[in-house]
Amino acid sequence: VKQARNELLLKSIDRLVLPYKTMVANDPGNARARLQVAILYTRFGLYQDAEIEFEALNELAPDDSAVKSNQGNLYFLQKEYNKAIEFYSRATELDNEDGGIWINLSMAQYRAGDLKQAKISYRRALQLNSDLEKEYDAYSKLLSQ
């Protein structure tokens, strides 16, 4: 049953990824389509496949904050918080006005044990987008302890 479920999951992922892979096959320089593939692989735990896509993306779009931020997500999900911090930090250098990136950076800093920096990054996120306070209310309470 477990093997059948895994096979079904892989088929579902393949179905989701196929349109983007087709776009990449037709235009290898299509960074947006390749990023969607990497995001889907990350979301479904296919981390090695996601890494391959991110390697290609870093060649195609080395200064794309979305690429760096999503690569940070890949490492965050694998509990590689220092690597996640590295990519989120690079993303904030490329796009200093995206509150979502700052929230991600804050959470990675928190998980890495750097509460002081996590609070600074969180405050920056809220300066950029006050709506994030409601969305991350539980995290805000965690930081204030």
N, C-alpha and C positions, 0 to 999 in steps of 0.2 A: 504494500500500500504506500509506504514512504517513497519507494523508488518511483512508483507511478505518479505520485504527487510532485516529485522533483522534476520528472520529465514533462509533466503538464506545465509546471512553472516555467521551465526553460522555453517551452514552445510559446507561452504567453509573452515572455520577454522578447523572444525572437520576433514575434508579431509586432510588438511595440517598437522595436529597434529598426525593423526592416525599412520603413519609409525614409528614415534618416540615413541608414547605410546606403540606400539607393541614391540619395542625394549626394553623398560623399563619393560614391562610385562614379557618378556623372560629373562631379566637380570636386576633386580631391582638396581644393583650397577652401571648401565651404566649412569654415570654422564653426558657424552656428549649428549646422547639422551634426558635426562631430561632437560638439559640446553636449547636445541632447543625448547622443549615444553614451557619452561618458556619465552624464547625470543618471540616466536609466540604469546603467551598469552599477553605479554607486548605490542607487536606491534599492536595488535588488540584491546587493551583497556580492556582486561579481567584481571584486576589488582589483584583481589582476587585469581583467579586461579593461576596467576603468583606467588603471594606470597606463596601459598602452595608449588609450585614447588621449589621456592628458599629456603624455610625452609628445605625441604628434601635435596636439594643440599648442603646446609651449613653443614649438617650432613655427607653427602657422600664425599664432597670435600671442607673441611674447609679452605684449603690453595690454592685455585684455583683463580687466578686473574681474569679470564674470568667470573667466577660466581659473584665475588664481583662487577666487572665493570658493568655487565648486571643488577645486582640488583640495582646498582646506577642509571642506565637508568630507571628502573621501578619507582624509587622515583622522578627522575628528571621530568619525564612525568606527574607525579601527583603534580608537583610543591612543592614537599617536599624537598627543596634544601639542608637543613642541613643534612637530612638523606642521600641524594645523595652524599654529600661531604664526609660523614662518610664512605660510601662504596667505593667511588672512591679513597679516601685516603688509605684505606686498600688495594685496588687493586694495588696502586703504591708501597706500602710496599712489596707486593708479586712479582711485576714485575716493577721495576724502569725504565725499558728501553722501555716501550710501550708508544709512543707519543700520541696515540689515547686516552689512559686513562687520560693522563695529560691534553689533550684538554677538555675532559668531565669534569674533576675536575675544570678546569679553568672556564668553562661555568656555572657550578653549583655555584662556588664561586662568579662569577659576578652576577648571579641571586639572590644570598643571600645577595648581597650588599657589598661584600668584594673585591673591585676593586684592592687593592694592591696585595692580594694573587692571584687573577685571573691573573694579569699580570705576576707574578712570575711563576705560573703554565704554562701559555701560552708560556713564554720564554723557559721553560724546554721542552715542547712539540716540539718546533721548533729546539732545540738543538738535539733532538733525531731523528726528521724527518722533514727536511726543506721543503718537499713537502706539508706539512700541511698548510704552509703559503698561498699557492694559493687556496687550498680548503676552507680555513677559512678566506679569504681576508676581507669579510664584518665584521666578528667578530674582526679581527685585527684592523680595522678602528674604530670600536666601542670602543675598549679598549684604543685607543690612544686619544680619546676625553677628 
